[in-house]
Amino acid sequence: MPESKKNQSRSDQGKPIVEFINVSKIYDKYRQEVVALEDISFKIDKGEFVSIVGRSGTGKSTIVKLMIAEEKATKGGVKVLDWDLNKIRDRRVPEFRRQLGVVFQDYKLLTRKTVYENVAYAMVVSGQSIAKIKRTVPQVLDLVGLKDKGRRFPKELSGGEQQRTAIARALVHRPELLVADEMTGELDVLYAWEIMEILLKINQMGTTVIIATHDRDIVNKINKRVITLEEGKIIRDQKKGDYLL
């Protein structure tokens, strides 16, 4: 079977966009086994908005790492965007990652490049044409509310604006899936909700959004699907849930 199936509609096929099948992840630390995830299974369909919640150390970030092919499961299967991530070759990981958007808590912006250049750089490294870059970057900056901040450098931006830049960079390839790991952890309440409103807007436009977070107020306010982890296990999966820990 090929690792990817391009130009096929998952919604037509009825396939989930993300699927974890009896997944366990065990780390070897100081010659001892540490179980980060234990036999978890879930499916996420195209167009969903899902919050993965739990206390620190319960496995949220491990799920994200498996989802973006940063690590591989010890046991079980992980499938994302029709890619079997247990079998993906290292040389094809960059190709896979160009099909999804990833946003982290620490922004990972290039400090010597402007907002425009940070977003454009993601397209440059993937070989996109100058014409497409000039057409696409202003569109995504407008989408995240940074239309007039393209010439600013990261140090000239607020934390919320830096996170918006990171979101814009994640969107330039028009991914079907956006994954965010603790992206509001360093922001105050106002900025955090502004970021979440952007993600909700992106989701309404058809992009599947998955966030790993411990922000109780945000999760309860958006009232979308919630997967709750405790000690590496899924203890709750609600279609319209709350942060109940």
LINJOUR-V438436 format. One record per backbone hydrogen bond with DSSP energy under -0.5 kcal/mol. NH is the residue of the N-H (numbers start at 1). CO is the residue of the C=O. E is the energy in kcal/mol with one decimal. If there is no record, write none. Layout:
nh=NH co=CO e=E
nh=NH co=CO e=E
This chain:
nh=8 co=5 e=-0.6
nh=10 co=8 e=-0.7
nh=13 co=9 e=-1.7
nh=14 co=10 e=-1.4
nh=15 co=10 e=-1.7
nh=17 co=44 e=-2.2
nh=18 co=44 e=-1.7
nh=19 co=79 e=-2.6
nh=20 co=42 e=-2.8
nh=21 co=77 e=-3.0
nh=22 co=20 e=-0.6
nh=23 co=40 e=-3.0
nh=24 co=75 e=-2.0
nh=25 co=37 e=-1.8
nh=27 co=34 e=-3.0
nh=29 co=27 e=-0.8
nh=29 co=32 e=-2.9
nh=30 co=28 e=-0.5
nh=32 co=29 e=-1.4
nh=34 co=27 e=-3.3
nh=35 co=33 e=-0.5
nh=36 co=25 e=-2.6
nh=36 co=34 e=-0.8
nh=37 co=25 e=-1.6
nh=38 co=232 e=-2.9
nh=40 co=23 e=-2.7
nh=42 co=20 e=-1.6
nh=44 co=18 e=-2.6
nh=48 co=45 e=-1.8
nh=50 co=209 e=-2.7
nh=51 co=225 e=-2.5
nh=52 co=50 e=-0.5
nh=52 co=211 e=-3.5
nh=53 co=51 e=-0.6
nh=53 co=227 e=-2.7
nh=54 co=213 e=-0.6
nh=58 co=55 e=-1.6
nh=63 co=59 e=-2.0
nh=64 co=60 e=-1.7
nh=65 co=61 e=-2.5
nh=66 co=62 e=-2.2
nh=67 co=63 e=-2.3
nh=68 co=64 e=-1.8
nh=69 co=66 e=-1.0
nh=70 co=65 e=-2.6
nh=71 co=65 e=-1.4
nh=74 co=24 e=-1.8
nh=75 co=24 e=-2.0
nh=77 co=21 e=-2.1
nh=79 co=19 e=-2.6
nh=80 co=83 e=-2.0
nh=81 co=17 e=-2.8
nh=83 co=80 e=-2.1
nh=85 co=78 e=-2.3
nh=85 co=83 e=-1.0
nh=86 co=78 e=-0.5
nh=87 co=84 e=-1.2
nh=88 co=84 e=-0.7
nh=92 co=89 e=-1.7
nh=93 co=89 e=-0.6
nh=93 co=90 e=-1.1
nh=96 co=92 e=-2.3
nh=97 co=93 e=-2.7
nh=98 co=94 e=-1.4
nh=99 co=96 e=-1.8
nh=100 co=97 e=-1.3
nh=101 co=177 e=-2.9
nh=103 co=179 e=-2.5
nh=105 co=181 e=-0.6
nh=107 co=104 e=-1.1
nh=108 co=106 e=-3.0
nh=111 co=109 e=-0.7
nh=113 co=110 e=-1.7
nh=115 co=152 e=-2.5
nh=116 co=150 e=-2.7
nh=118 co=114 e=-2.8
nh=119 co=115 e=-2.1
nh=120 co=116 e=-2.9
nh=121 co=117 e=-2.2
nh=122 co=118 e=-0.8
nh=122 co=119 e=-0.7
nh=123 co=119 e=-0.5
nh=123 co=120 e=-1.3
nh=124 co=120 e=-2.2
nh=125 co=121 e=-2.4
nh=127 co=124 e=-1.9
nh=128 co=123 e=-2.4
nh=133 co=129 e=-2.3
nh=134 co=130 e=-2.7
nh=135 co=131 e=-1.4
nh=136 co=132 e=-2.7
nh=137 co=133 e=-2.4
nh=139 co=135 e=-0.6
nh=140 co=136 e=-2.1
nh=141 co=137 e=-2.4
nh=142 co=138 e=-2.0
nh=143 co=139 e=-1.8
nh=144 co=140 e=-1.7
nh=145 co=142 e=-1.2
nh=146 co=141 e=-3.5
nh=149 co=146 e=-1.9
nh=152 co=149 e=-1.6
nh=154 co=113 e=-0.7
nh=156 co=153 e=-2.4
nh=157 co=154 e=-1.9
nh=162 co=158 e=-2.3
nh=163 co=159 e=-2.1
nh=164 co=160 e=-2.0
nh=165 co=161 e=-2.0
nh=166 co=162 e=-2.0
nh=167 co=163 e=-2.1
nh=168 co=164 e=-2.7
nh=169 co=165 e=-2.5
nh=170 co=166 e=-1.7
nh=171 co=167 e=-1.2
nh=171 co=168 e=-0.7
nh=172 co=168 e=-0.8
nh=172 co=169 e=-0.6
nh=174 co=171 e=-2.5
nh=176 co=99 e=-0.9
nh=177 co=99 e=-0.6
nh=178 co=208 e=-2.9
nh=179 co=101 e=-3.2
nh=180 co=210 e=-2.6
nh=181 co=103 e=-2.3
nh=182 co=180 e=-0.6
nh=182 co=212 e=-3.2
nh=185 co=182 e=-1.5
nh=187 co=184 e=-1.5
nh=192 co=188 e=-2.7
nh=193 co=189 e=-2.2
nh=194 co=190 e=-2.0
nh=195 co=191 e=-2.3
nh=196 co=192 e=-2.1
nh=197 co=193 e=-2.3
nh=198 co=194 e=-1.5
nh=199 co=195 e=-2.0
nh=200 co=196 e=-2.4
nh=201 co=197 e=-2.0
nh=202 co=198 e=-2.5
nh=203 co=199 e=-2.4
nh=204 co=200 e=-2.2
nh=205 co=201 e=-1.1
nh=206 co=203 e=-1.9
nh=207 co=202 e=-1.6
nh=208 co=176 e=-2.9
nh=209 co=48 e=-2.3
nh=210 co=178 e=-2.6
nh=211 co=50 e=-2.7
nh=212 co=180 e=-2.9
nh=213 co=52 e=-2.2
nh=213 co=211 e=-0.6
nh=216 co=214 e=-1.3
nh=219 co=215 e=-2.1
nh=220 co=216 e=-2.5
nh=221 co=217 e=-1.9
nh=222 co=218 e=-2.1
nh=223 co=219 e=-1.4
nh=225 co=49 e=-1.0
nh=226 co=238 e=-2.5
nh=227 co=51 e=-2.9
nh=228 co=226 e=-0.6
nh=228 co=236 e=-3.0
nh=229 co=53 e=-2.8
nh=230 co=233 e=-2.4
nh=232 co=58 e=-1.1
nh=233 co=230 e=-1.3
nh=235 co=228 e=-2.4
nh=235 co=233 e=-0.6
nh=236 co=228 e=-1.2
nh=238 co=226 e=-2.6
nh=241 co=224 e=-2.2
nh=241 co=238 e=-0.5
nh=244 co=242 e=-1.0
